[in-house]
Amino acid sequence: DETSADELSKALDVARRADVDPMVVSRAEEVFIRLVSKQQAALALAAALQAGMIGGLRAAIKKGRSAGIRSKDFRDSSGKGVLEKAKEALAQAEAGVKAELRAAIQAGGLVKLERALAQARECGLEDAEDLLEEAEEKLRAVEARKNRIQL
């Protein structure tokens, strides 16, 4: 895709100088803009993969979809597309946050539970409402027990 964008850019320059029909040039410019947009979105996906942050991955996936990137576009040496890899990384990161929250609920420690709950809220886990509620209940119970002990 990178080569085709470069080639299209050069062809556009030649077409403008050669007085090609403005409608043809306009259509080619639209295609070029879409290609560049896809490339920029692919770079954002690659950067988000490198960083591994949930918010960044979500934003880059959204940008990639908006730009028209499909799951198999911009493949790496293993054959996986950058969008596909970002979706997998996001799922793994979210699963890690959920696992950490479950572990904190089991352990019942106030600090660990507060941290895990804050991280889960910050990540905006959309499909974990029950788990978040369970953690909040556990936190309230631990805080109440702590308050009773202090009295």
Summary of the structure (lengths in Angstrom):
residues: 151
radius of gyration: 23.9
end to end distance: 68.1
largest distance: 87.4
contacts: 434
relative contact order: 0.08
helix: 80%
strand: 1%
